[in-house]
């Protein structure tokens, strides 16, 4: 019986240690100065209280810390993203949607790039009913990263959604690989994909025949 109690105690102690090792708050306190860690944790707690995806803030803070970002920058970055999440959630809810955590994160990413809450709200209202907007918003952010203005990027993705493009098609279009945008001559001689035949190794070049001169017998 005593051996059983000792084994059980060790098991639960090990489980508690493992949980602590994966506890974001413990990790944040380990990599951030005390004041910054407390501020970040308070921001995360406030986000959780407002039903926001707090885990995304935890991951952001840990990622920035591991990448060597300054503590003050991490603090401001987490604050800014939490603010964007609140605004994105509110903007999506105004149009009668109950946004998922992924949609809120994607909307916050757009707002971090300068898209207004009004733009997000109107864009969400115009989206097909029942369509998850996570990938469309991420694709819009990607197009903006490539230099497209916010209104043009939103309009482009909206048009594709109206045409019932799947998430995979939206991603392919953003990468410029959508088959429907390839020219008709792409797979024909002279088209974009046409390439001259390159002789393989060991192939002797073809020498054109010499012209025959009349009156000579060689």
ABEGO torsion letter per residue (X at the ends): XAAAAAAAAAAAAAAAAAAAAABAAAAAAAABBAAAAAAAAAAAAAAAAAGBBAAAAAAAAAAAAAAGBBAAAAAAAAAAAAAAAAAAAAAAAAAGBBBBAAAAAAAAAAAAAGBBAAAAAAAAAABBBGBBAAAAAAAAAAAAAAGBBAAAAAAAAAAAAAAGBBAAAAAAAAAGABAAABBAAAABBGBAABBBBBBBBGBBBBBBBBBBBBGBAX
